[in-house]
């Protein structure tokens, strides 16, 4: 007697066909195109934001009565905030007025009593110290020269101490902005792609399309194909956004962190895949438990709150990206997909703090994918009343 069991496609073929269908259906949609373009514009603006906020940090110092050698010493490299602009003036009162009006950062005035330095703001105290040190060095050089001693030879003799910097924190403001951009994009991308999986499952179930699909495709390959297809779409969108960010940083000339942006962009793509895989199968299982879109919102609230908690932690962590509590949270799977790349953008994550959370998230993803598959298999054909999670897990 012939078997009445429907003949299903091989699992690999099923996954490929379902993923391709999801990709083709959504890739050409107006929502995808508009959403991608809007996100690219926002990222471009955020990448440029530090340069606008930072403005021109070059300090101007008005000088009166200084020699050419003294002016050259003050205008050389190595000063706090970069090389200052030296503004020679003839009138001491006018120079002091410029400081009061905050048109210049400070003044250096030479008269019969000696050299006097005036700085307008206490926040520029480092500039005052540097000006004092440079003038002292120049005075010493002049004295050595007058005694027939080569100042350069003396400088070489005493310059025997080298300074080693353990961490390069150049571009601090840009790094904070970059960390914020990374956390926001990953949050919206993960939660958006996950929600798309759940909505797609409910749509197929409510229109009874699922019954046609299951005639040829088994439930597990169907769910895997849907997760892969929508995840690939999200990855394409994220790549476009990452390219926009890197290109904008390169064109804008943010040299201090350009290499960091490239590294973080690549890491963000990898962490998106890890985070999306974790949530994607959960959203798929949740979507199979209901038959109407309006029922879905209530079930996905806990997932949205969980992902939102990770974003809140990331935003709070911007005040101190190297905080211990943030490092601890980065090992917890629901949080790691957003916090780890954010800490990488901030330049504080060690290799262990990247690899260990990734392995934990991989293992956790395998576990939730298994559970999500069980719920999906046992709930997808159930129509009408919502299936409770405990019921889905108990069914054999």
Order of alpha helices (4+ residues) and beta strands (2+ residues): alpha-alpha-beta-alpha-beta-alpha-beta-beta-alpha-alpha-alpha-alpha-alpha-alpha-alpha-alpha-alpha-alpha-alpha
